Amino acid sequence: MSNPDRTADGGCVRPPLRRRPLTEVAAAEMAKKLKALADPVRLRLFSAIAGHAGGEACVCDVTGGIDVAQSTVSHHLKVLRDAGLLTSERRASWVYYAVVPEALLDVAELLDLRTATLSGAPT
Amino acid sequence: MSNPDRTADGGCVRPPLRRRPLTEVAAAEMAKKLKALADPVRLRLFSAIAGHAGGEACVCDVTGGIDVAQSTVSHHLKVLRDAGLLTSERRASWVYYAVVPEALLDVAELLDLRTATLSGAPT
């Protein structure tokens, strides 16, 4: 009887590739963005901004319920901005933050595995 | 003339919320998963596994082009498995790794901002 996990020459079964793995350069870039996001306070700030219509919000409107000092909020927003995930703009007395959607498309596509796992068709 | 960035009472403009911000608990969970992913070698391994049909691959088939020791690969795969992003199974002489798609759906949804920024309709 043949073993489905072993090929005729004793090698492992190799399902077809449907998407090329990340290159070294692309992975390094993506890791920087994910490191910036991988903090609970930064995720809450980011999700609060992204959750507003237009992906933009006043800084005064995204800190509700986040119990940290204003200086800590500013630090975390700077990390997200430095990573290219947010932009900021002062208007009148207020600073508005906006998400940069294209900065995260590659990450979203890598992580959205619904299609990849439902369809087994090789490319 | 009215200032579009200032309301009648001098407050900032508040675009409507279309998605609730992450809770403290959800953000802590998501940060753990993102920390596990936020490493160039882990991202390359994860993308190599996810890129195979069925989101599954033999360990021997995902290390091509990644110039690190086998013990380092094993360590990184363990980090991804401990974070709930991969499962592993031994079959015959080979260990197969599979992505856990539901583990990352919430992250993918948070990061996929195409819809959020193209549509300005409040909920």
gemmi code that builds the backbone of each chain (N, CA, C; Angstrom):
import gemmi

chains = {
    "A": [
        ("MET", (0.851, -1.204, 0.000), (0.000, 0.000, 0.000), (0.881, 1.245, 0.000)),
        ("SER", (0.505, 2.223, -0.780), (1.331, 3.423, -0.822), (1.076, 4.292, 0.412)),
        ("ASN", (2.091, 5.008, 0.862), (1.969, 5.930, 1.988), (1.745, 7.335, 1.433)),
        ("PRO", (0.603, 7.969, 1.790), (0.294, 9.269, 1.198), (1.273, 10.362, 1.629)),
        ("ASP", (2.051, 10.115, 2.686), (2.984, 11.127, 3.148), (4.417, 10.836, 2.693)),
        ("ARG", (4.538, 9.947, 1.768), (5.876, 9.611, 1.301), (5.801, 9.380, -0.213)),
        ("THR", (6.693, 9.973, -0.931), (6.715, 9.766, -2.375), (7.433, 8.460, -2.688)),
        ("ALA", (7.375, 8.091, -3.978), (7.949, 6.802, -4.380), (9.430, 6.711, -4.010)),
        ("ASP", (10.130, 7.849, -4.036), (11.565, 7.814, -3.735), (11.843, 8.046, -2.243)),
        ("GLY", (10.784, 8.001, -1.405), (10.986, 8.147, 0.042), (10.998, 9.585, 0.536)),
        ("GLY", (10.823, 10.553, -0.363), (10.811, 11.958, 0.054), (9.467, 12.333, 0.655)),
        ("CYS", (9.367, 13.542, 1.194), (8.097, 13.986, 1.765), (7.159, 14.436, 0.647)),
        ("VAL", (5.871, 14.559, 0.997), (4.893, 15.065, 0.033), (5.035, 16.577, -0.047)),
        ("ARG", (5.070, 17.120, -1.236), (5.255, 18.562, -1.395), (4.053, 19.181, -2.078)),
        ("PRO", (3.142, 19.770, -1.298), (2.004, 20.442, -1.932), (2.524, 21.574, -2.812)),
        ("PRO", (1.792, 21.901, -3.900), (2.282, 22.944, -4.801), (2.323, 24.311, -4.122)),
        ("LEU", (3.245, 25.142, -4.544), (3.356, 26.519, -4.061), (2.312, 27.372, -4.756)),
        ("ARG", (1.558, 28.160, -3.981), (0.594, 29.057, -4.612), (1.005, 30.517, -4.477)),
        ("ARG", (1.924, 30.750, -3.565), (2.404, 32.127, -3.375), (3.863, 32.011, -2.990)),
        ("ARG", (4.699, 32.830, -3.575), (6.123, 32.760, -3.238), (6.332, 33.237, -1.806)),
        ("PRO", (7.267, 32.611, -1.083), (7.576, 33.096, 0.272), (8.128, 34.514, 0.206)),
        ("LEU", (8.058, 35.215, 1.313), (8.623, 36.565, 1.382), (10.130, 36.511, 1.134)),
        ("THR", (10.637, 37.503, 0.439), (12.094, 37.610, 0.297), (12.670, 38.125, 1.618)),
        ("GLU", (13.996, 38.047, 1.730), (14.662, 38.522, 2.940), (14.368, 40.014, 3.170)),
        ("VAL", (14.417, 40.792, 2.096), (14.198, 42.241, 2.214), (12.753, 42.539, 2.612)),
        ("ALA", (11.805, 41.873, 1.946), (10.388, 42.111, 2.250), (10.073, 41.696, 3.685)),
        ("ALA", (10.666, 40.585, 4.137), (10.402, 40.114, 5.500), (10.966, 41.092, 6.525)),
        ("ALA", (12.133, 41.661, 6.241), (12.728, 42.626, 7.178), (11.847, 43.866, 7.288)),
        ("GLU", (11.322, 44.331, 6.159), (10.437, 45.501, 6.154), (9.153, 45.223, 6.931)),
        ("MET", (8.583, 44.045, 6.667), (7.320, 43.689, 7.317), (7.510, 43.505, 8.823)),
        ("ALA", (8.661, 42.947, 9.201), (8.926, 42.732, 10.633), (8.978, 44.067, 11.375)),
        ("LYS", (9.542, 45.087, 10.734), (9.599, 46.418, 11.372), (8.193, 46.942, 11.661)),
        ("LYS", (7.309, 46.801, 10.673), (5.941, 47.302, 10.856), (5.207, 46.498, 11.925)),
        ("LEU", (5.411, 45.183, 11.911), (4.721, 44.350, 12.907), (5.254, 44.616, 14.318)),
        ("LYS", (6.562, 44.880, 14.430), (7.116, 45.206, 15.746), (6.494, 46.493, 16.283)),
        ("ALA", (6.290, 47.451, 15.388), (5.664, 48.709, 15.816), (4.237, 48.463, 16.312)),
        ("LEU", (3.556, 47.547, 15.672), (2.152, 47.277, 16.059), (2.027, 46.359, 17.273)),
        ("ALA", (3.065, 45.560, 17.532), (2.933, 44.465, 18.506), (3.033, 44.931, 19.952)),
        ("ASP", (2.199, 45.862, 20.306), (2.136, 46.375, 21.674), (0.671, 46.678, 21.970)),
        ("PRO", (0.176, 46.259, 23.118), (-1.267, 46.416, 23.373), (-1.758, 47.862, 23.291)),
        ("VAL", (-0.993, 48.805, 23.827), (-1.461, 50.198, 23.782), (-1.430, 50.720, 22.343)),
        ("ARG", (-0.373, 50.377, 21.612), (-0.312, 50.851, 20.225), (-1.424, 50.229, 19.389)),
        ("LEU", (-1.744, 48.970, 19.635), (-2.842, 48.343, 18.895), (-4.170, 49.034, 19.195)),
        ("ARG", (-4.360, 49.412, 20.457), (-5.628, 50.076, 20.793), (-5.712, 51.460, 20.163)),
        ("LEU", (-4.596, 52.182, 20.185), (-4.592, 53.500, 19.542), (-4.813, 53.360, 18.037)),
        ("PHE", (-4.097, 52.417, 17.433), (-4.228, 52.217, 15.989), (-5.654, 51.828, 15.624)),
        ("SER", (-6.231, 50.907, 16.384), (-7.586, 50.456, 16.051), (-8.605, 51.572, 16.283)),
        ("ALA", (-8.347, 52.443, 17.261), (-9.273, 53.561, 17.498), (-9.229, 54.534, 16.324)),
        ("ILE", (-8.036, 54.787, 15.805), (-7.919, 55.699, 14.653), (-8.531, 55.039, 13.414)),
        ("ALA", (-8.153, 53.785, 13.156), (-8.652, 53.082, 11.969), (-10.164, 52.912, 12.014)),
        ("GLY", (-10.730, 52.883, 13.202), (-12.173, 52.643, 13.346), (-13.018, 53.869, 13.069)),
        ("HIS", (-12.403, 55.039, 12.964), (-13.157, 56.248, 12.639), (-13.335, 56.359, 11.123)),
        ("ALA", (-14.444, 56.962, 10.723), (-14.710, 57.153, 9.293), (-13.526, 57.877, 8.657)),
        ("GLY", (-13.068, 57.358, 7.525), (-11.946, 57.973, 6.832), (-10.604, 57.539, 7.387)),
        ("GLY", (-10.617, 56.698, 8.415), (-9.354, 56.239, 8.995), (-8.558, 57.355, 9.631)),
        ("GLU", (-9.274, 58.334, 10.170), (-8.612, 59.515, 10.729), (-9.327, 59.949, 11.999)),
        ("ALA", (-8.562, 60.395, 12.979), (-9.196, 60.850, 14.221), (-8.313, 61.875, 14.920)),
        ("CYS", (-8.976, 62.723, 15.688), (-8.272, 63.684, 16.531), (-7.634, 62.918, 17.686)),
        ("VAL", (-6.431, 63.330, 18.061), (-5.749, 62.632, 19.150), (-6.602, 62.627, 20.421)),
        ("CYS", (-7.405, 63.661, 20.590), (-8.228, 63.746, 21.805), (-9.338, 62.705, 21.796)),
        ("ASP", (-9.540, 62.081, 20.632), (-10.681, 61.182, 20.469), (-10.273, 59.708, 20.437)),
        ("VAL", (-9.008, 59.407, 20.669), (-8.582, 58.017, 20.556), (-7.996, 57.458, 21.856)),
        ("THR", (-8.004, 58.273, 22.886), (-7.357, 57.819, 24.118), (-8.377, 57.405, 25.183)),
        ("GLY", (-9.655, 57.485, 24.843), (-10.698, 57.122, 25.802), (-10.541, 55.683, 26.263)),
        ("GLY", (-10.498, 55.479, 27.568), (-10.418, 54.121, 28.101), (-9.000, 53.575, 28.158)),
        ("ILE", (-8.032, 54.299, 27.597), (-6.638, 53.827, 27.657), (-5.965, 54.552, 28.810)),
        ("ASP", (-5.703, 53.816, 29.863), (-5.294, 54.433, 31.123), (-3.763, 54.550, 31.199)),
        ("VAL", (-3.202, 55.398, 30.360), (-1.760, 55.673, 30.429), (-1.565, 57.183, 30.330)),
        ("ALA", (-0.375, 57.652, 30.727), (-0.087, 59.094, 30.715), (-0.081, 59.617, 29.278)),
        ("GLN", (-0.377, 60.913, 29.145), (-0.385, 61.532, 27.815), (0.978, 61.395, 27.137)),
        ("SER", (2.052, 61.475, 27.944), (3.397, 61.350, 27.343), (3.602, 59.944, 26.770)),
        ("THR", (2.999, 58.946, 27.418), (3.096, 57.566, 26.923), (2.323, 57.428, 25.619)),
        ("VAL", (1.142, 58.033, 25.578), (0.358, 58.015, 24.334), (1.168, 58.651, 23.212)),
        ("SER", (1.782, 59.789, 23.505), (2.558, 60.487, 22.475), (3.706, 59.614, 21.987)),
        ("HIS", (4.376, 58.943, 22.922), (5.475, 58.051, 22.538), (4.971, 56.944, 21.600)),
        ("HIS", (3.866, 56.319, 21.974), (3.357, 55.215, 21.154), (2.901, 55.696, 19.775)),
        ("LEU", (2.282, 56.858, 19.716), (1.859, 57.392, 18.417), (3.082, 57.710, 17.551)),
        ("LYS", (4.161, 58.154, 18.200), (5.388, 58.437, 17.443), (5.984, 57.139, 16.859)),
        ("VAL", (5.947, 56.063, 17.626), (6.466, 54.778, 17.122), (5.674, 54.349, 15.879)),
        ("LEU", (4.346, 54.492, 15.951), (3.506, 54.109, 14.809), (3.764, 55.017, 13.603)),
        ("ARG", (3.985, 56.296, 13.888), (4.258, 57.244, 12.798), (5.626, 56.960, 12.178)),
        ("ASP", (6.626, 56.726, 13.026), (7.977, 56.437, 12.523), (8.016, 55.161, 11.686)),
        ("ALA", (7.118, 54.236, 11.993), (7.066, 52.983, 11.225), (6.274, 53.150, 9.927)),
        ("GLY", (5.754, 54.353, 9.703), (5.024, 54.614, 8.463), (3.585, 54.134, 8.489)),
        ("LEU", (3.084, 53.821, 9.686), (1.710, 53.299, 9.776), (0.678, 54.406, 9.979)),
        ("LEU", (1.122, 55.554, 10.469), (0.236, 56.693, 10.689), (0.894, 57.958, 10.141)),
        ("THR", (0.053, 58.921, 9.775), (0.551, 60.275, 9.538), (-0.137, 61.181, 10.548)),
        ("SER", (0.438, 62.344, 10.796), (-0.206, 63.272, 11.721), (-0.211, 64.671, 11.098)),
        ("GLU", (-1.186, 65.457, 11.503), (-1.322, 66.809, 10.970), (-1.980, 67.686, 12.032)),
        ("ARG", (-1.398, 68.854, 12.246), (-2.020, 69.782, 13.196), (-3.035, 70.647, 12.441)),
        ("ARG", (-4.226, 70.747, 13.010), (-5.242, 71.645, 12.451), (-5.843, 72.419, 13.604)),
        ("ALA", (-5.790, 73.714, 13.518), (-6.225, 74.579, 14.624), (-5.501, 74.112, 15.894)),
        ("SER", (-6.217, 73.823, 16.947), (-5.539, 73.446, 18.195), (-5.311, 71.950, 18.298)),
        ("TRP", (-5.692, 71.183, 17.283), (-5.734, 69.736, 17.449), (-4.796, 69.016, 16.494)),
        ("VAL", (-4.290, 67.879, 16.955), (-3.487, 67.034, 16.072), (-4.356, 65.856, 15.641)),
        ("TYR", (-4.421, 65.644, 14.329), (-5.186, 64.532, 13.778), (-4.226, 63.451, 13.279)),
        ("TYR", (-4.578, 62.210, 13.546), (-3.787, 61.081, 13.062), (-4.603, 60.305, 12.026)),
        ("ALA", (-3.915, 59.848, 10.997), (-4.597, 59.068, 9.945), (-3.790, 57.813, 9.657)),
        ("VAL", (-4.471, 56.713, 9.426), (-3.775, 55.477, 9.066), (-3.285, 55.570, 7.623)),
        ("VAL", (-2.218, 54.850, 7.325), (-1.668, 54.774, 5.963), (-2.015, 53.382, 5.448)),
        ("PRO", (-3.158, 53.261, 4.761), (-3.653, 51.909, 4.456), (-2.684, 51.074, 3.637)),
        ("GLU", (-1.978, 51.714, 2.680), (-1.098, 50.910, 1.814), (0.109, 50.363, 2.577)),
        ("ALA", (0.419, 50.944, 3.740), (1.560, 50.452, 4.523), (1.308, 49.053, 5.064)),
        ("LEU", (0.054, 48.675, 5.156), (-0.261, 47.395, 5.789), (-0.932, 46.387, 4.862)),
        ("LEU", (-1.101, 46.750, 3.610), (-1.768, 45.826, 2.687), (-1.026, 44.505, 2.567)),
        ("ASP", (0.321, 44.588, 2.490), (1.083, 43.346, 2.325), (0.940, 42.449, 3.550)),
        ("VAL", (0.901, 43.074, 4.732), (0.732, 42.279, 5.950), (-0.671, 41.664, 5.986)),
        ("ALA", (-1.677, 42.474, 5.653), (-3.054, 41.969, 5.675), (-3.207, 40.795, 4.718)),
        ("GLU", (-2.557, 40.901, 3.563), (-2.670, 39.824, 2.570), (-1.965, 38.557, 3.042)),
        ("LEU", (-0.830, 38.740, 3.706), (-0.128, 37.556, 4.226), (-0.978, 36.851, 5.292)),
        ("LEU", (-1.659, 37.648, 6.107), (-2.361, 37.068, 7.257), (-3.776, 36.618, 6.951)),
        ("ASP", (-4.341, 37.108, 5.843), (-5.709, 36.709, 5.512), (-5.653, 35.380, 4.771)),
        ("LEU", (-5.811, 34.319, 5.534), (-5.572, 32.986, 4.986), (-6.862, 32.280, 4.587)),
        ("ARG", (-7.969, 33.028, 4.625), (-9.247, 32.365, 4.321), (-9.242, 31.772, 2.929)),
        ("THR", (-8.845, 32.581, 1.941), (-8.830, 32.097, 0.558), (-7.786, 30.997, 0.397)),
        ("ALA", (-6.618, 31.246, 0.985), (-5.510, 30.311, 0.808), (-5.852, 28.921, 1.323)),
        ("THR", (-6.637, 28.846, 2.400), (-6.888, 27.530, 2.958), (-8.176, 26.909, 2.426)),
        ("LEU", (-9.054, 27.734, 1.866), (-10.292, 27.164, 1.334), (-10.077, 26.629, -0.069)),
        ("SER", (-9.183, 27.268, -0.806), (-8.942, 26.835, -2.179), (-7.621, 26.093, -2.253)),
        ("GLY", (-7.682, 24.916, -2.811), (-6.456, 24.130, -2.892), (-5.832, 24.173, -4.272)),
        ("ALA", (-6.364, 25.043, -5.146), (-5.885, 25.045, -6.524), (-4.487, 25.631, -6.627)),
        ("PRO", (-3.584, 24.880, -7.204), (-2.248, 25.437, -7.381), (-2.243, 26.497, -8.473)),
        ("THR", (-1.280, 27.402, -8.412), (-1.198, 28.421, -9.463), (-0.461, 27.844, -10.652)),
    ],
    "B": [
        ("MET", (-16.411, 83.114, 8.988), (-16.354, 81.820, 8.282), (-16.139, 80.687, 9.262)),
        ("SER", (-16.820, 79.589, 9.065), (-16.661, 78.490, 10.019), (-15.368, 77.720, 9.735)),
        ("ASN", (-14.768, 77.173, 10.787), (-13.548, 76.376, 10.644), (-13.950, 74.899, 10.620)),
        ("PRO", (-13.609, 74.188, 9.509), (-14.058, 72.790, 9.387), (-13.428, 71.877, 10.424)),
        ("ASP", (-12.341, 72.322, 11.061), (-11.677, 71.469, 12.047), (-12.046, 71.867, 13.474)),
        ("ARG", (-13.067, 72.667, 13.611), (-13.456, 73.102, 14.943), (-14.985, 73.138, 14.985)),
        ("THR", (-15.565, 72.582, 15.999), (-17.012, 72.610, 16.114), (-17.438, 73.949, 16.703)),
        ("ALA", (-18.754, 74.186, 16.733), (-19.269, 75.463, 17.199), (-18.802, 75.779, 18.616)),
        ("ASP", (-18.604, 74.739, 19.422), (-18.183, 74.974, 20.809), (-16.662, 74.935, 20.965)),
        ("GLY", (-15.915, 74.957, 19.838), (-14.451, 75.005, 19.922), (-13.799, 73.646, 20.047)),
        ("GLY", (-14.584, 72.574, 20.059), (-14.002, 71.225, 20.156), (-13.471, 70.784, 18.803)),
        ("CYS", (-12.789, 69.631, 18.769), (-12.274, 69.122, 17.498), (-13.410, 68.451, 16.731)),
        ("VAL", (-13.158, 68.226, 15.445), (-14.126, 67.508, 14.615), (-14.009, 66.021, 14.932)),
        ("ARG", (-15.135, 65.375, 15.099), (-15.102, 63.946, 15.450), (-15.803, 63.120, 14.398)),
        ("PRO", (-15.035, 62.507, 13.498), (-15.676, 61.638, 12.515), (-16.368, 60.480, 13.226)),
        ("PRO", (-17.464, 59.983, 12.632), (-18.192, 58.900, 13.316), (-17.364, 57.636, 13.445)),
        ("LEU", (-17.621, 56.881, 14.485), (-16.958, 55.590, 14.691), (-17.637, 54.546, 13.817)),
        ("ARG", (-16.846, 53.757, 13.095), (-17.436, 52.689, 12.297), (-17.090, 51.317, 12.841)),
        ("ARG", (-16.083, 51.284, 13.691), (-15.693, 50.005, 14.294), (-15.192, 50.332, 15.684)),
        ("ARG", (-15.616, 49.560, 16.655), (-15.163, 49.822, 18.026), (-13.675, 49.529, 18.145)),
        ("PRO", (-12.958, 50.339, 18.952), (-11.534, 50.041, 19.181), (-11.386, 48.695, 19.891)),
        ("LEU", (-10.209, 48.106, 19.786), (-9.933, 46.849, 20.490), (-10.070, 47.062, 21.997)),
        ("THR", (-10.577, 46.059, 22.666), (-10.579, 46.109, 24.130), (-9.162, 45.813, 24.634)),
        ("GLU", (-8.959, 46.056, 25.923), (-7.640, 45.802, 26.527), (-7.260, 44.323, 26.376)),
        ("VAL", (-8.241, 43.447, 26.619), (-7.972, 42.001, 26.550), (-7.664, 41.578, 25.115)),
        ("ALA", (-8.468, 42.053, 24.163), (-8.257, 41.679, 22.757), (-6.916, 42.210, 22.256)),
        ("ALA", (-6.557, 43.420, 22.683), (-5.285, 44.002, 22.238), (-4.105, 43.210, 22.801)),
        ("ALA", (-4.220, 42.762, 24.045), (-3.127, 41.980, 24.647), (-2.937, 40.658, 23.898)),
        ("GLU", (-4.048, 40.024, 23.542), (-3.985, 38.760, 22.793), (-3.360, 38.968, 21.418)),
        ("MET", (-3.814, 40.023, 20.747), (-3.320, 40.294, 19.404), (-1.840, 40.662, 19.433)),
        ("ALA", (-1.419, 41.401, 20.456), (-0.008, 41.797, 20.565), (0.883, 40.562, 20.683)),
        ("LYS", (0.419, 39.553, 21.416), (1.204, 38.313, 21.559), (1.431, 37.671, 20.192)),
        ("LYS", (0.368, 37.589, 19.392), (0.483, 36.956, 18.081), (1.393, 37.776, 17.161)),
        ("LEU", (1.235, 39.098, 17.222), (2.067, 39.938, 16.353), (3.528, 39.891, 16.766)),
        ("LYS", (3.782, 39.802, 18.073), (5.177, 39.688, 18.532), (5.803, 38.407, 17.999)),
        ("ALA", (5.020, 37.344, 17.993), (5.541, 36.076, 17.469), (5.892, 36.197, 15.991)),
        ("LEU", (5.084, 36.946, 15.255), (5.313, 37.088, 13.808), (6.388, 38.106, 13.462)),
        ("ALA", (6.636, 39.057, 14.377), (7.451, 40.227, 14.050), (8.945, 39.923, 14.058)),
        ("ASP", (9.346, 38.962, 13.285), (10.756, 38.591, 13.153), (10.964, 38.158, 11.699)),
        ("PRO", (12.000, 38.636, 11.054), (12.161, 38.340, 9.624), (12.199, 36.836, 9.309)),
        ("VAL", (12.909, 36.058, 10.119), (12.990, 34.620, 9.814), (11.631, 33.960, 10.036)),
        ("ARG", (10.957, 34.332, 11.109), (9.629, 33.732, 11.361), (8.641, 34.117, 10.268)),
        ("LEU", (8.718, 35.348, 9.802), (7.817, 35.755, 8.717), (8.094, 34.952, 7.446)),
        ("ARG", (9.355, 34.685, 7.172), (9.677, 33.918, 5.961), (9.208, 32.472, 6.091)),
        ("LEU", (9.401, 31.904, 7.272), (8.927, 30.531, 7.487), (7.405, 30.479, 7.387)),
        ("PHE", (6.747, 31.430, 8.067), (5.283, 31.453, 8.061), (4.761, 31.637, 6.633)),
        ("SER", (5.351, 32.556, 5.881), (4.847, 32.808, 4.526), (5.122, 31.613, 3.614)),
        ("ALA", (6.220, 30.898, 3.872), (6.514, 29.712, 3.062), (5.472, 28.621, 3.328)),
        ("ILE", (5.084, 28.460, 4.580), (4.064, 27.453, 4.904), (2.707, 27.890, 4.340)),
        ("ALA", (2.341, 29.149, 4.600), (1.039, 29.652, 4.146), (0.934, 29.651, 2.630)),
        ("GLY", (2.065, 29.748, 1.948), (2.048, 29.822, 0.485), (1.864, 28.481, -0.197)),
        ("HIS", (1.941, 27.398, 0.575), (1.706, 26.075, -0.016), (0.210, 25.769, -0.037)),
        ("ALA", (-0.207, 25.007, -1.030), (-1.624, 24.635, -1.142), (-2.072, 23.992, 0.160)),
        ("GLY", (-3.230, 24.433, 0.662), (-3.748, 23.882, 1.908), (-3.127, 24.526, 3.139)),
        ("GLY", (-2.203, 25.476, 2.945), (-1.574, 26.147, 4.088), (-0.749, 25.193, 4.926)),
        ("GLU", (-0.165, 24.205, 4.287), (0.577, 23.174, 5.004), (1.828, 22.802, 4.213)),
        ("ALA", (2.912, 22.547, 4.937), (4.140, 22.152, 4.239), (5.016, 21.321, 5.151)),
        ("CYS", (5.824, 20.488, 4.522), (6.829, 19.711, 5.243), (7.942, 20.668, 5.672)),
        ("VAL", (8.459, 20.442, 6.859), (9.514, 21.334, 7.360), (10.696, 21.378, 6.392)),
        ("CYS", (10.925, 20.277, 5.701), (12.062, 20.223, 4.772), (11.841, 21.121, 3.566)),
        ("ASP", (10.603, 21.591, 3.407), (10.237, 22.325, 2.197), (10.078, 23.827, 2.442)),
        ("VAL", (10.375, 24.297, 3.636), (10.132, 25.716, 3.922), (11.407, 26.465, 4.311)),
        ("THR", (12.506, 25.780, 4.290), (13.731, 26.430, 4.758), (14.657, 26.820, 3.603)),
        ("GLY", (14.210, 26.574, 2.378), (15.033, 26.910, 1.214), (15.347, 28.403, 1.176)),
        ("GLY", (16.590, 28.741, 1.059), (16.977, 30.156, 0.948), (17.085, 30.869, 2.274)),
        ("ILE", (16.708, 30.188, 3.371), (16.819, 30.835, 4.692), (18.110, 30.319, 5.321)),
        ("ASP", (19.083, 31.196, 5.401), (20.429, 30.771, 5.755), (20.651, 30.850, 7.270)),
        ("VAL", (19.964, 29.963, 8.002), (20.175, 29.879, 9.456), (20.279, 28.400, 9.828)),
        ("ALA", (20.829, 28.135, 10.998), (21.014, 26.750, 11.438), (19.665, 26.069, 11.657)),
        ("GLN", (19.646, 24.742, 11.508), (18.408, 23.985, 11.705), (17.841, 24.221, 13.108)),
        ("SER", (18.720, 24.360, 14.113), (18.241, 24.585, 15.488), (17.532, 25.938, 15.591)),
        ("THR", (17.990, 26.907, 14.806), (17.348, 28.230, 14.804), (15.976, 28.136, 14.145)),
        ("VAL", (15.919, 27.387, 13.048), (14.621, 27.173, 12.393), (13.654, 26.519, 13.382)),
        ("SER", (14.125, 25.500, 14.077), (13.255, 24.799, 15.030), (12.768, 25.745, 16.116)),
        ("HIS", (13.675, 26.597, 16.613), (13.274, 27.561, 17.646), (12.172, 28.483, 17.119)),
        ("HIS", (12.372, 29.014, 15.915), (11.389, 29.959, 15.370), (10.044, 29.273, 15.109)),
        ("LEU", (10.084, 28.052, 14.618), (8.824, 27.333, 14.390), (8.105, 27.079, 15.713)),
        ("LYS", (8.875, 26.830, 16.770), (8.261, 26.616, 18.088), (7.587, 27.903, 18.595)),
        ("VAL", (8.220, 29.040, 18.368), (7.616, 30.314, 18.791), (6.272, 30.514, 18.090)),
        ("LEU", (6.247, 30.218, 16.783), (5.001, 30.377, 16.024), (3.936, 29.385, 16.492)),
        ("ARG", (4.383, 28.185, 16.817), (3.431, 27.162, 17.296), (2.911, 27.527, 18.683)),
        ("ASP", (3.815, 27.981, 19.563), (3.397, 28.362, 20.922), (2.412, 29.532, 20.902)),
        ("ALA", (2.533, 30.389, 19.874), (1.615, 31.532, 19.772), (0.289, 31.130, 19.135)),
        ("GLY", (0.164, 29.855, 18.763), (-1.102, 29.374, 18.190), (-1.247, 29.678, 16.715)),
        ("LEU", (-0.144, 30.048, 16.067), (-0.231, 30.412, 14.649), (0.016, 29.224, 13.724)),
        ("LEU", (0.679, 28.204, 14.248), (0.952, 26.992, 13.472), (0.607, 25.768, 14.303)),
        ("THR", (0.301, 24.678, 13.621), (0.261, 23.374, 14.278), (1.315, 22.501, 13.593)),
        ("SER", (1.737, 21.458, 14.282), (2.698, 20.557, 13.655), (2.250, 19.117, 13.854)),
        ("GLU", (2.666, 18.278, 12.924), (2.282, 16.865, 12.996), (3.380, 16.035, 12.342)),
        ("ARG", (3.795, 14.971, 13.023), (4.798, 14.088, 12.420), (4.081, 13.026, 11.583)),
        ("ARG", (4.539, 12.843, 10.358), (4.004, 11.778, 9.492), (5.188, 11.074, 8.858)),
        ("ALA", (5.249, 9.795, 9.085), (6.424, 9.013, 8.636), (7.670, 9.706, 9.191)),
        ("SER", (8.633, 10.003, 8.337), (9.884, 10.595, 8.843), (9.839, 12.117, 8.892)),
        ("TRP", (8.698, 12.713, 8.538), (8.683, 14.151, 8.323), (7.738, 14.859, 9.275)),
        ("VAL", (8.100, 16.098, 9.598), (7.190, 16.937, 10.384), (6.552, 17.943, 9.438)),
        ("TYR", (5.226, 18.004, 9.480), (4.484, 18.946, 8.650), (3.951, 20.069, 9.536)),
        ("TYR", (4.024, 21.278, 9.027), (3.474, 22.436, 9.735), (2.295, 22.991, 8.946)),
        ("ALA", (1.277, 23.420, 9.674), (0.094, 24.001, 9.014), (-0.269, 25.306, 9.703)),
        ("VAL", (-0.701, 26.286, 8.930), (-1.142, 27.548, 9.520), (-2.520, 27.359, 10.159)),
        ("VAL", (-2.798, 28.167, 11.165), (-4.106, 28.157, 11.833), (-4.821, 29.435, 11.389)),
        ("PRO", (-5.607, 29.353, 10.314), (-6.112, 30.599, 9.709), (-6.949, 31.440, 10.663)),
        ("GLU", (-7.747, 30.790, 11.508), (-8.615, 31.590, 12.380), (-7.838, 32.372, 13.439)),
        ("ALA", (-6.589, 31.951, 13.698), (-5.781, 32.654, 14.698), (-5.429, 34.065, 14.253)),
        ("LEU", (-5.483, 34.294, 12.958), (-5.034, 35.598, 12.461), (-6.122, 36.412, 11.778)),
        ("LEU", (-7.348, 35.897, 11.777), (-8.424, 36.631, 11.105), (-8.639, 38.015, 11.703)),
        ("ASP", (-8.593, 38.086, 13.044), (-8.834, 39.386, 13.680), (-7.735, 40.385, 13.311)),
        ("VAL", (-6.500, 39.885, 13.247), (-5.395, 40.775, 12.869), (-5.556, 41.221, 11.412)),
        ("ALA", (-5.872, 40.258, 10.540), (-6.028, 40.591, 9.116), (-7.131, 41.624, 8.934)),
        ("GLU", (-8.206, 41.470, 9.687), (-9.320, 42.423, 9.557), (-8.933, 43.805, 10.057)),
        ("LEU", (-8.169, 43.842, 11.153), (-7.739, 45.147, 11.668), (-6.848, 45.853, 10.647)),
        ("LEU", (-6.000, 45.075, 9.982), (-4.991, 45.683, 9.111), (-5.467, 45.926, 7.689)),
        ("ASP", (-6.541, 45.262, 7.286), (-7.026, 45.459, 5.922), (-7.913, 46.693, 5.909)),
        ("LEU", (-7.303, 47.813, 5.553), (-7.991, 49.096, 5.698), (-8.560, 49.593, 4.378)),
        ("ARG", (-8.525, 48.721, 3.368), (-9.003, 49.185, 2.058), (-10.455, 49.637, 2.135)),
        ("THR", (-11.303, 48.807, 2.701), (-12.724, 49.135, 2.798), (-12.926, 50.327, 3.718)),
        ("ALA", (-12.210, 50.302, 4.837), (-12.405, 51.344, 5.840), (-12.089, 52.722, 5.287)),
        ("THR", (-11.092, 52.796, 4.390), (-10.716, 54.123, 3.936), (-11.420, 54.523, 2.651)),
        ("LEU", (-11.950, 53.526, 1.912), (-12.644, 53.882, 0.683), (-14.076, 54.289, 0.969)),
        ("SER", (-14.665, 53.694, 1.985), (-16.051, 54.016, 2.298), (-16.096, 54.904, 3.529)),
        ("GLY", (-16.768, 55.996, 3.388), (-16.852, 56.922, 4.527), (-18.156, 56.814, 5.271)),
        ("ALA", (-18.951, 55.800, 4.924), (-20.287, 55.722, 5.516), (-20.221, 55.300, 6.982)),
        ("PRO", (-20.817, 56.064, 7.868), (-20.839, 55.663, 9.269), (-21.772, 54.479, 9.466)),
        ("THR", (-21.539, 53.708, 10.499), (-22.410, 52.574, 10.779), (-23.606, 53.060, 11.577)),
    ],
}
model = gemmi.Model(1)
for chain_id, residues in chains.items():
    chain = gemmi.Chain(chain_id)
    for i, (resn, *xyz) in enumerate(residues, 1):
        res = gemmi.Residue()
        res.name, res.seqid = resn, gemmi.SeqId(i, " ")
        for name, pos in zip(("N", "CA", "C"), xyz):
            atom = gemmi.Atom()
            atom.name, atom.element = name, gemmi.Element(name[0])
            atom.pos, atom.b_iso = gemmi.Position(*pos), 0.0
            res.add_atom(atom)
        chain.add_residue(res)
    model.add_chain(chain)
structure = gemmi.Structure()
structure.add_model(model)
structure.setup_entities()
